[in-house]
Amino acid sequence: MPDSRAPCGRGPLAVFDDPGEWATFSQPADPATASGLWESQVVVGGMHCVACSLTLEQALLAIPGVVAARVSAASQRASIVWSAALTRPSEWMSAPLALGYRLLPAADAFAPRHGRKAARLALWRWLVAGFCMMQVMMYATPAYVAGPGEITPDIQSLLRWASWVLSLPVLLFSCAPFFGNALRDLRQRRISMDLPVALGIAMTFAISSAATFEPLGRWGQEVYFDSLTMFVFFLLTGRWLEQRLRERTAGALDSLMQRLPDSVERQLPGGQFERVAVRRLLPGDVVRVLPGEAFPADGTITQGDTFADEALLTGESRPVARPAGSTVLAGSHNLSAAVQVRIASIGESTRYAQIVALMARAAVDKPRLALLADRVAKPFLVFVLLAAALAAAWWWNTDPAKALMAAVAVLVVTCPCALSLATPTAMLTSAGLLARRGVLVRRLQALEALAGIDTVIFDKTGTLTEARMGLRSVSSRAGLSREAALQLAGALARHSLHPVSRALVRAAEEVAEVAASGALNLTDVRELAGQGLEGRLGAPGLGVCGLLRLGSARFCRLGGPPGCARVELADESGWLAGFEFDEVLRPDAQEAVARLQQAGFAVQMLSGDNQAAASEVAARLGITQVQGDCTPQTKLDVLQTLQQQGRKVLMVGDGLNDGPVLARAHVSLAVGQAVPLAQAQSDLVMPGGQLLMLPTLLAQARQTLRIVRQNLWWAASYNAVCVPLALMGWLPAWLAGLGMALSSLGVIANAARLSRIRVRS
């Protein structure tokens, strides 16, 4: 990482050029290769529609050193992959400023402050528009209710001038965002939703001003100040409510990603405590966490007993007892008493940071339907401008004033925002709701695919059974003691994450002779996925030397039927020892399988363990379709066969040999403390391993897709009905503004229903 580059001097943004700051909003894009690429998560300000997100993506990709950029209009977030050798954060943060967009790190403490400031200004614009609208409507009412000749020309002129004066604050203050964004679009030679809106507002004010200045002129018959102030008020109302609803939908992910406190009390060498920023903590520090505060890092309680809320991190919805000596996780909340915690890990190494990284990627992910809507948005805006010109041309010879107002109605009423927001708002709402229930969505596209699932395939070990196993018995060759057998097996098992291997390591550590295990010179140790481990013992030890194998009887090249939960240890001369284990089902596995079957899903189990062990577990769970002795290729073959039969498959796994099949399944879910390979390939992650969430997850996905379809239907129907009405001149400008506001509000409010609907699985 080339730290020699000097900060770029771009004002306050230069502070983010310090490599020490990058970890607060970025992480290496590919840690395994040390490529120098970083992935940053930022909050976007100044974005109003999907066309803005596409423009911002293009602007970021034009910056040298920016490798990839994804911007979500629904979540107001962006993910940027950049090269530390070619650029610095201040460069790609400052470039969008010229376009009117502001980028701030997602974890920056000032991001919420900027959001509150923008919300207050938007509220003032709305209040000014509402106050002026009421006054203008009061002055316009006589023209609607008075009969011919009841209003004298001088009174009519006075009312028009009063309306003109009251429309000026609306035009200059309340409409400033529309005009500012439109001018920016024209300078950049592009189109966003604000351009047709600004054109409509300007045309309406120009026509009405001309009629006010020259009552006997060509435009003197009608003024439209009431329509102008009305549809501006409705547009601002829609945007303000849209932002509030977005905070409840897409913003649900933000609230989950901002659980760490800004500061915490750290113990000084003298025993006193001082409040410091969380970013200043180091491993080994002792902090005091008060009731109601979140734990700032992973650590161990050194003093005090309490209860913690770990719902996001483990999926456990009930408070968890955390006495002195127990481990606490960053992001969990201290509920009952002040405790002192010794920090063990901070920053990216915490479990909370890994969860936040998953959720941040989900916030900028674009499902297939959303990508389709994005592609339609810009051509649709071009169609809007052409349709407005067509409406003006059609009515011009009949009535120029009506022609221009028909064009205004077309410009205002059409709204691709509703179409573009239809999918991501519902998906993000559902993702936030699932995160609260302990299911992390890594790819929003998975929710769409999950709605069509009809088959669920489980791995056995670590998925349907507990990740740990207990050693039941040990048998060994004559002359080889139980302790020696455990020592040999434990030395091999240390190189594997498989639950059987971990059980062997625990058992080996309990015997007295295990202290000498470091003397065993094992080389060329390798794990064959789904089969076992092998390694070469360089020097004779415990009466054994040469190649050692630990795994199934077939892997160890031994005859005889396999045991239900048994692994063998063999050397070049034959069998050395056998180890039998007890497998413990997850507490909710049987009920989860039963509920899936009752809901009509086909349930199967594939396992790398022997057929006898797999069948025994399947029988206890009520699963009739089971296959053991599965290699990774066998699992892939079974999956592909089902897919060729037209089945939509959800793969649920937690083993080392699950990575390939997780990547190939229609939807994949990693359960519990899955190994990194499985999590990297999965669409969803369930850290707590609560299998009872599976029926609810599938039902939630179907409900989400139902909401998406309703939103798309509403957005398409709205435009199909209102655009022809505007072209015909039957839709007044104020009603067009109301319709545009309601179109976006409708899809967001419908998405918000997901958080209130009780899903039945």
Rosetta blueprint (number, residue, H / E / L):
1 M L
2 P L
3 D L
4 S L
5 R L
6 A L
7 P L
8 C L
9 G L
10 R L
11 G H
12 P H
13 L H
14 A H
15 V H
16 F H
17 D H
18 D L
19 P H
20 G H
21 E H
22 W H
23 A L
24 T L
25 F L
26 S E
27 Q E
28 P E
29 A L
30 D L
31 P L
32 A L
33 T L
34 A L
35 S L
36 G L
37 L E
38 W E
39 E E
40 S E
41 Q E
42 V E
43 V E
44 V E
45 G E
46 G L
47 M L
48 H L
49 C L
50 V H
51 A H
52 C H
53 S H
54 L H
55 T H
56 L H
57 E H
58 Q H
59 A H
60 L H
61 L H
62 A L
63 I L
64 P L
65 G L
66 V E
67 V E
68 A E
69 A E
70 R E
71 V E
72 S E
73 A L
74 A L
75 S L
76 Q L
77 R E
78 A E
79 S E
80 I E
81 V E
82 W E
83 S E
84 A L
85 A L
86 L L
87 T L
88 R L
89 P H
90 S H
91 E H
92 W H
93 M H
94 S H
95 A H
96 P H
97 L H
98 A H
99 L H
100 G L
101 Y L
102 R E
103 L E
104 L E
105 P E
106 A L
107 A L
108 D L
109 A L
110 F L
111 A H
112 P H
113 R H
114 H H
115 G H
116 R H
117 K H
118 A H
119 A H
120 R H
121 L H
122 A H
123 L H
124 W H
125 R H
126 W H
127 L H
128 V H
129 A H
130 G H
131 F H
132 C H
133 M H
134 M H
135 Q H
136 V H
137 M H
138 M H
139 Y H
140 A H
141 T H
142 P H
143 A H
144 Y H
145 V H
146 A L
147 G L
148 P L
149 G L
150 E L
151 I L
152 T L
153 P H
154 D H
155 I H
156 Q H
157 S H
158 L H
159 L H
160 R H
161 W H
162 A H
163 S H
164 W H
165 V H
166 L H
167 S H
168 L H
169 P H
170 V H
171 L H
172 L H
173 F H
174 S H
175 C L
176 A H
177 P H
178 F H
179 F H
180 G H
181 N H
182 A H
183 L H
184 R H
185 D H
186 L H
187 R H
188 Q H
189 R L
190 R L
191 I L
192 S L
193 M L
194 D H
195 L H
196 P H
197 V H
198 A H
199 L H
200 G H
201 I H
202 A H
203 M H
204 T H
205 F H
206 A H
207 I H
208 S H
209 S H
210 A H
211 A H
212 T H
213 F H
214 E L
215 P L
216 L L
217 G L
218 R L
219 W L
220 G L
221 Q L
222 E L
223 V L
224 Y L
225 F H
226 D H
227 S H
228 L H
229 T H
230 M H
231 F H
232 V H
233 F H
234 F H
235 L H
236 L H
237 T H
238 G H
239 R H
240 W H
241 L H
242 E H
243 Q H
244 R H
245 L H
246 R H
247 E H
248 R H
249 T L
250 A L
251 G H
252 A H
253 L H
254 D H
255 S H
256 L H
257 M H
258 Q L
259 R L
260 L L
261 P L
262 D L
263 S E
264 V E
265 E E
266 R E
267 Q E
268 L L
269 P L
270 G L
271 G L
272 Q L
273 F E
274 E E
275 R E
276 V E
277 A E
278 V H
279 R H
280 R H
281 L L
282 L L
283 P L
284 G L
285 D L
286 V E
287 V E
288 R E
289 V E
290 L L
291 P L
292 G L
293 E L
294 A E
295 F L
296 P L
297 A L
298 D E
299 G E
300 T E
301 I E
302 T E
303 Q E
304 G L
305 D L
306 T E
307 F E
308 A E
309 D E
310 E L
311 A H
312 L H
313 L H
314 T H
315 G L
316 E L
317 S L
318 R L
319 P L
320 V E
321 A E
322 R E
323 P L
324 A L
325 G L
326 S L
327 T E
328 V E
329 L L
330 A L
331 G L
332 S L
333 H E
334 N E
335 L L
336 S L
337 A L
338 A L
339 V E
340 Q E
341 V E
342 R E
343 I E
344 A E
345 S E
346 I L
347 G H
348 E H
349 S H
350 T L
351 R H
352 Y H
353 A H
354 Q H
355 I H
356 V H
357 A H
358 L H
359 M H
360 A H
361 R H
362 A H
363 A H
364 V H
365 D L
366 K L
367 P L
368 R H
369 L H
370 A H
371 L H
372 L H
373 A H
374 D H
375 R H
376 V H
377 A H
378 K H
379 P H
380 F H
381 L H
382 V H
383 F H
384 V H
385 L H
386 L H
387 A H
388 A H
389 A H
390 L H
391 A H
392 A H
393 A H
394 W H
395 W H
396 W H
397 N L
398 T L
399 D L
400 P H
401 A H
402 K H
403 A H
404 L H
405 M H
406 A H
407 A H
408 V H
409 A H
410 V H
411 L H
412 V H
413 V H
414 T L
415 C L
416 P H
417 C H
418 A H
419 L H
420 S H
421 L H
422 A H
423 T H
424 P H
425 T H
426 A H
427 M H
428 L H
429 T H
430 S H
431 A H
432 G H
433 L H
434 L H
435 A H
436 R H
437 R L
438 G L
439 V L
440 L E
441 V E
442 R L
443 R L
444 L L
445 Q H
446 A H
447 L H
448 E H
449 A H
450 L H
451 A L
452 G L
453 I L
454 D L
455 T E
456 V E
457 I E
458 F E
459 D E
460 K H
461 T H
462 G H
463 T H
464 L H
465 T E
466 E L
467 A L
468 R L
469 M L
470 G E
471 L E
472 R E
473 S E
474 V E
475 S E
476 S E
477 R L
478 A L
479 G L
480 L L
481 S L
482 R H
483 E H
484 A H
485 A H
486 L H
487 Q H
488 L H
489 A H
490 G H
491 A H
492 L H
493 A H
494 R L
495 H L
496 S L
497 L L
498 H L
499 P H
500 V H
501 S H
502 R H
503 A H
504 L H
505 V H
506 R H
507 A H
508 A H
509 E H
510 E H
511 V L
512 A H
513 E H
514 V H
515 A H
516 A H
517 S H
518 G H
519 A H
520 L L
521 N L
522 L E
523 T E
524 D E
525 V E
526 R E
527 E E
528 L E
529 A L
530 G L
531 Q L
532 G E
533 L E
534 E E
535 G E
536 R E
537 L E
538 G E
539 A E
540 P E
541 G E
542 L L
543 G L
544 V E
545 C E
546 G E
547 L E
548 L E
549 R E
550 L E
551 G E
552 S L
553 A L
554 R L
555 F L
556 C L
557 R L
558 L L
559 G L
560 G L
561 P L
562 P L
563 G L
564 C L
565 A L
566 R E
567 V E
568 E E
569 L E
570 A E
571 D E
572 E L
573 S L
574 G E
575 W E
576 L E
577 A E
578 G E
579 F E
580 E E
581 F E
582 D E
583 E L
584 V L
585 L E
586 R L
587 P L
588 D L
589 A H
590 Q H
591 E H
592 A H
593 V H
594 A H
595 R H
596 L H
597 Q H
598 Q H
599 A L
600 G L
601 F L
602 A E
603 V E
604 Q E
605 M E
606 L E
607 S L
608 G L
609 D L
610 N L
611 Q H
612 A H
613 A H
614 A H
615 S H
616 E H
617 V H
618 A H
619 A H
620 R H
621 L H
622 G L
623 I L
624 T L
625 Q E
626 V E
627 Q E
628 G L
629 D L
630 C L
631 T L
632 P H
633 Q H
634 T H
635 K H
636 L H
637 D H
638 V H
639 L H
640 Q H
641 T H
642 L H
643 Q H
644 Q H
645 Q L
646 G L
647 R L
648 K L
649 V E
650 L E
651 M E
652 V E
653 G E
654 D L
655 G L
656 L H
657 N H
658 D H
659 G H
660 P H
661 V H
662 L H
663 A H
664 R H
665 A L
666 H L
667 V E
668 S E
669 L E
670 A E
671 V E
672 G L
673 Q L
674 A L
675 V L
676 P H
677 L H
678 A H
679 Q H
680 A H
681 Q H
682 S L
683 D L
684 L E
685 V E
686 M E
687 P L
688 G L
689 G L
690 Q L
691 L L
692 L L
693 M H
694 L H
695 P H
696 T H
697 L H
698 L H
699 A H
700 Q H
701 A H
702 R H
703 Q H
704 T H
705 L H
706 R H
707 I H
708 V H
709 R H
710 Q H
711 N H
712 L H
713 W H
714 W H
715 A H
716 A H
717 S H
718 Y H
719 N H
720 A H
721 V H
722 C H
723 V H
724 P H
725 L H
726 A H
727 L H
728 M L
729 G L
730 W L
731 L L
732 P L
733 A H
734 W H
735 L H
736 A H
737 G H
738 L H
739 G H
740 M H
741 A H
742 L H
743 S H
744 S H
745 L H
746 G H
747 V H
748 I H
749 A H
750 N H
751 A H
752 A H
753 R H
754 L H
755 S H
756 R L
757 I L
758 R L
759 V L
760 R L
761 S L
